[in-house]
Amino acid sequence: MASKAERTVVNAAGLVQGIVLVTFPALSTVFTSKNEYGLSSSQYGAMFLPQVALAITTSLLGAQLARRITIKRVYLVGLACSTVAMMLLLASTLVKGNQAAAYPLLLVATAFLGAGFGLTVPVLNTYTSVFNPDSVDRSVLVLNALLGLGTALAPVLVAAFVGLGFWWGLPIVSALLLVALLLVSLRLPLQAGAGQAARTRARFPARFWLYAAFAVCYGICETMNGNWSQLDMTTSLGASRTQASLALAAFWAMVTVGRVLFGAIDRWLPERVTYHILPFVLVGTFLLTGVLTKPHAAAGIGVFALAGLGCSALLPLTISFGQQDLVAISAAMAGGVIAFYQLGYGIAAFGVGPLTDSGVSLSRIFGFAAGIAGVMALLSFFVARRRPAPAELVAAGPRDSRPADTSRPLRSESP
């Protein structure tokens, strides 16, 4: 039985990991500013390739590493890698005027960030599922809501530090939080159980690839908003740097609000219905972003906030659905979904840069992304088809908060 301290540190780690994850995207205007690093859009996009490569690799290898060195050590190594990433970002400020020196440091920093994310986040999702066996969907939503809160705080902190004249205050804060987490976590047992580890030996079944395809589409949709919203705001809508930071903060804030909201109202709006609705919300926001022009910066902030709501519950529900649907690989499920989410992240983070440098406007690219969200909407019906239908939930009376037993076919219970 997990202690309160263990549950608290897992949730705190989600919050800190969220701040760390968005540190680089939140600094997009700093990296592309001629007065700072002076990166082109292509260079900025390519900066995330090492992150994606390491995140995918470590996510897929995390379960195997956990069997060899324990899940706690995988988690601690992940925190250490994220700490190194923040230190390298700080070091790059000393040579930011020299791209030949600064850019390689940034690439190595994002590589460590990817390794930290790929090792830590799947473990956190596994921990919260094991520590809260009677409310898996809700606990995973709460964890990811805290991760989302961290991602919302990052651009707010950037705006604050930029206003104070030292944007590099954010990596300092992130590094200090990570060190504090490491020190606290070292004193806790943080074990997930032998049975959970044993399940990671199974290979991915055919049905897993539905979850993988959904995660790739989601990664593209989230990253279009998370990595390119600020540049779209400044180039397409004529927004100031502060307004652009506000748009990104609004996006991540609504990701957090949505995860809390949908976790709280799941008795009235079942997770399966939420899972079908949200991709259609994203279709609408991408279409709106594609048609907005100057000087509608305020409208742009509102649209990106709505996009955050559209993204909010999709990734955590994909993880919790998969852990309960594919029981034989439940411990490896989080890592697998995160890996393919990162693949989508890489496609959007890197692919958009060359397109914009070749003359394609960000507004048009956002319009194209509506098609990806449409594919995700279609996939949602295949991914969630084993979940109880709303009519079955009503017939069953008050909902049982325990995970569904997916080893048997779902059936309606007598009222």
N, C-alpha and C positions, 0 to 999 in steps of 0.2 A: 504494500500500500504506500503510495507516494505521500510524502510529507507536504505540509503547506509551504515550507521553504522551497522545496523542489518545484512545486507548481508556480510559485512566485518568480523564481529565477528563470524558468522557461519562458514565462510571459515577458519578463523584463528583457530577456535576450531577443525576443521577437521585436520589441520596441527599438532596441539599439541596432539590431540588424537592419531594420527599416531605414533608420537614419543613415547608416553606412552605405546601404545599397544605392540610395538616391544622391549621395554626395556628388558624384561625377556628373550625372545629368543635371542636377540643380546648379552646377557651375558652368553650364553650356555657354552662357553669354560671356563668362570670364575666359574660357578656353578659346573662343572665337574672336575675342576683342583684340584689336591691333595694339592696344596699350598693355595687354597682358601676354598671352601665349601666341596669339595671332594664327590660330589653326584654321584651315579651310573646312568647309562642311565635310569633305571626304576624309580629311585627317581626323576630325572630331568623331565621325562615324566609325572609322577604322580603329579608333582608340578602344572600342568595346569588343573587338574581336578576341583578344586574349582572355577577357573576362568570360565571354561566352564559351570559348573552347575549354577553359579550366572548369567552369561551372558545370558544363555537360559531363566532362570526364569524372569529376569528383562526385557528382550526384549519382552517376551510374556505378561508381566503385565504392560508394559509401557503405552499402550494406556488407560487402565483402570485407572492407576494412574493419567494420564493427565486429565481425566474427573473429578477426585476428587480434585487434588491439583494444577491444571493447567500445561500445557506443559512446561512452563518456569521453574517451580519448579522441574519438573522431570529432566530437563537439568542441573539445578544447583546442584541438589543432585548427579547426575552422575559425574560432575566435582569434587565435594567434595570427592566422593568415590575414584576417581583416585588419588587425592592428598594424601589421607590416604594410598593408596597402595605404593606410592613413599616414604612416610615417614617410613612405616614399612620395606621396602627394605633397607633404610638407617640404620634403627635400627638393622637389622640383621647383618650388617657388624661388629657390636660391639661384636658379639658372633659367628662369622662364623667358628671358630675353634671347636665349640661344636655343633655337628649336632643335639643333643637332644633339644637344645635351638633355633638354627638358622632355622632348617627346619620347625617347626610349624609357626614361624614368616613369612617365605616365603609362606607357604600355605595360611595364613590369608591375606597376601599381594596380592596374585593372586586372592583370593576371592573378595577383594575390587576392584581389577582391572577389573574383570569380571562384577561386578555390575556397575562400572563406564562406561564400554564399552556398556553394554546392555541398559543402560538408555540414554546415550548420543548420540550414533551413529544413532539409529533409529530416534530420535528427529531431529538431524541435517539433515538427509535425508528428513524428512517431512518439516522442515523449508525451505530448498532450493527448494523443489517442489512448496510450497505455495508462496514463495517470488518471484519465477520466473515462473509463469504459462504459459508463451508463449514459453518457451524453457526447458521443464522438463528434457528430456534426456540429453541435453548438460549441464545443470546446475548440475545435479546429477553426471555426469562424472567429471566436474570440482571440485566439492566438494571431490569426492573420489580420484581425482588426487592429491589434497592437502593432503588428508589423506595418500595416497601412498608416497608423498614426505616426510612426517614425518617418515614413516616407513623406508624410504631409509636413512634418516638422522641419525636414531638411531644407526645402526652399525658403521657409519662413526664417530659419536661422541664417541662411545665406543672405537674404535681404537685410537682416539686422546687422550682420557682420560687415556687409558691403557699405551700409550706411555709416558704420563706425570707422570704416577705412581699412579694415583688415579681413577680407573674405576667408583667409586661411584659418580663422578662428574655428570654423566648422570641423575641419579634420582634427584640430587639437581636441575639441570637445568629444568627437567620436572616439579618438584614441584613448582618452581618459576613461570614458564609459566602458570601452572594451576591456581595458586593464582591470577595472573594478569588477566586471563580470567574471573575468578569469579568476581573480582572487577569491570571490565568493563561491564560484562553481567548484573550485578545487576541494572545498571543504564538504561538499554534498555527495551522497552516493550516486544519484542520477543513473539508475539502472532501469532498463526497459524490460527485463525478463528474458529468460532463456528460450521460452516458447516462441516469443516474438522473433528473436534472432534466428531460430531454426527455420522459420518460414521463408527467410530470404534466399534459401538455396534454390527455390523453384525458378524455372525459366518463365519469361513473360508469355502468357497465353495469347491466342489470336485476338481475344476481345480487348486486351490491353491497348492495341494499336488504335482503337477508337478514342480512348482517353489520350493517347499520344497526339493524334491528329487535332483533337480539340485543344490540347495544351499549346501546340504550335500556333494555331490560329489566335488563341488568347494572347500568347506572348507578342505576336505582331500587333494586335489591337492595343494592348496595354502600353507597349513601347512607343507606338506612334504618338500616344498622348504624353507618356512620361518623359521621353527623350527629345521630342520635337515640338512640343507645345510652345515653349518659350520662343524658339526661333520663328515659329509660325506667327506668334503674336507680334513680334517685332518687325518681321518682314512683310507679312500679309495684311496685318491689321493696324500697323503703325503704332503699336503700344510701346510704352517706356519699359526700361528694364525692371522697374518695380512692378508694373502691371503684368509683365510676363512672369515674374516670380509668383505673383498672386494667382495667376491662372494655374501654374503648376501646383501651388499649395492647395488651391481649390479642388483640383483633380484628386490629389492624394487624400485630402480631408474627406471628400465624399466617398472615396474607396473605403475609408475607415468607418464613416457613418453608415454606409450601406451594409458592411459586414456586421456591425452591431445591430442595426435595425432588423435585418433579415434573420439574424440569430434570435432576436427577441420575439418576433411575430411568427415564428415557424408553426405555431399551433393554428394560426389563421391563414397563413400563406405558406403551404408546404414547400420544402426545399426543391422538390421536383418542378413546381410551377415557377418558382423564382429562377431556376436554372433555364427554363424555356423563355422567360420574358426578357431577361437582361441582355442577351445578344441582340434582340431587336431594338433595345434602347441604344446600343452602340451603333447599329446601322443608321439610326436617325441622327445621332450626334456627328458621325463622320460626314454624312450628307450636308448637315448644317455647317460644319467647319469648312467643307469644300466650297460653299457659296458665300461665306462671309468675306467682306472686303473692308478696307479703310473707310471711315474711322470708327469701326464698331468693336473697339477693344473691350468695352464692358460686356457686350453680348458674347464675345469670345470667352471671357472668364466664365460666364454662365454656362456656355456649351461644354467647356472642359470640365466644369463641376458635374454636369449631368453625365458626361462620359465616365467620370469616376464612379458614380452610382451604378452605371452599366457594367463596369468592370468588377465591382466590389466583391460579390460573393462567388464569382465563377471559379477562380482558382482553388480556394479552400474547399468548395463543394466538390470539385473534380477530384481532389485528393481524398476527402472523406468518403465520397461515393465509391471510389476505386478500392479503398482499404476494406470496405464492407462487402463490395461486390466480388473482388478477387482475393478471397481470404488466404489462399495459398501463398500469395506474394505480398501480403498486406504491409509488412515492414519495408519492403523494397518499393512499394507503390509510390510513396512520397518522393523518393529519389528519382524514379522514372518519370513521373509527371513534371517535376522540377527541371529535369534534363531537357525534356522536349519543350517546356515553357521557355527555357533559355535559348533553345534553337530558334524559336520564333522571335525572341528578343534580339538575337544576332541578326536575323534577316532584316528586321526593321531598323535596328541601330546602325548597321553598316550599309544596307542597301539604299537607304534614302539619300545618303550623302552624295554618291556619284550621280544620282538622278537630278538632285538640285543643282549640282555643279554643271550638269549638261543642259540646264535651262528649264527643267520641269519644276513648276511651282509647288510649294508645299501644300497649297490649297487643293491642287489637283491630286496630289498623292493621298491626301486625307480622303478625298472623294473615292479614289480607288479602294481604300481600306474598307469602305462600306461593304464591298463584295466579300472580303475576308470575314467580316462580322456576319454576313449572311450565311456563309458556309458553316460558321460556328453555330449559328442558330439551328441549322439543319442537323448538325452532328449532335446537338443537345438532346434530340429526341431518341437517338440511338444509344447515347451514353446512359441516359437516365431511364431507359425503358424497364429496367428491373426494379426501380424504386416503386413503392406503393403509389397507385393513382389516387388523386384527391377523393374520388368516390369511395375507395377502399378505406381511406383514413377516416372519413365521416362514419362509415358503417362500423368501424372498429371502436368508435367512441373516443374518449380522451387519449391522446397519443402517448405511447410508451416512449420514453426518452432513450431507451437502450438501443444499440445498433441492431439493424435488421439481421436475422440469421439467414445469410445468403447461401447457406449450404442446402436449403430447401426452397422450393418454389413459394413465392409470395401468395398469400390467400387472404380473403376477407374473413374477419372473425364475426361471430354473431353479436349483435348489439346486446 
